[in-house]
């Protein structure tokens, strides 16, 4: 569906704002820089979003909704746990490698226990049904004796950490492990994460 002129303008503002907020945070971001990068005037930004704070939250919401929608289209509770994991990991890696700016915003917000961004991200991911599908597939695997009787919450936390942790720690990891070809590394990581996770939760043959 083709975007209207108004929606195109809003998307330009959101795209420019994501970069500005990632570089400077909410407090340091400048609306005039966002306007210049988006090719609009400041009045247009306030017309569409009301305030810099509202724009910040809309940028977060837009990013999460877009990417959870992509992932939700790829997975369903009818798929195997292997297919769910492969699609989950591939989407995580694709999203974070193509949009490193969002990881910067998360790094700024995560240490703040009162962060509205963290609360909003958790709300949007929860409403996407993705966690519920993952929990269901792992529970089914345990009941069918294909998976060990694991603590599912702990397993899901480990999976999330394996996916997102690299992007949050990428500057340190790349230097420590001397990763020079990041594209090759990420391509290998897609299968490595699924392999490590599945071999950790699969039931042992007797």
Number of C-alpha atoms within 10 A of each C-alpha: 3 6 9 9 9 10 12 12 18 18 16 17 25 23 17 19 27 24 20 21 23 20 14 14 17 18 9 11 18 15 20 14 15 24 19 13 17 20 13 16 15 15 13 14 22 14 9 15 18 12 12 17 12 12 22 20 17 16 20 20 15 14 18 19 16 10 16 22 13 13 21 15 9 14 20 17 15 10 13 14 20 13 15 21 23 17 18 23 24 19 19 18 19 14 17 18 15 9 14 14 16 20 18 19 20 16 13 15 16 12 10 11 9 10 12 12 18 16 11 15 17 12 11 14 16 13 12 16 14 20 12 12 19 20 16 15 20 23 18 14 19 18 12 11 13 15 19 17 15 15 11 16 10 10 16 16 11 13 20 14 13 18 22 16 13 17 19 18 12 14 10 12 13 15 10 9 8 9 13 10 9 12 11 10 12 16 13 11 18 21 14 14 17 23 14 12 16 16 11 14 19 16 17 11 5 3
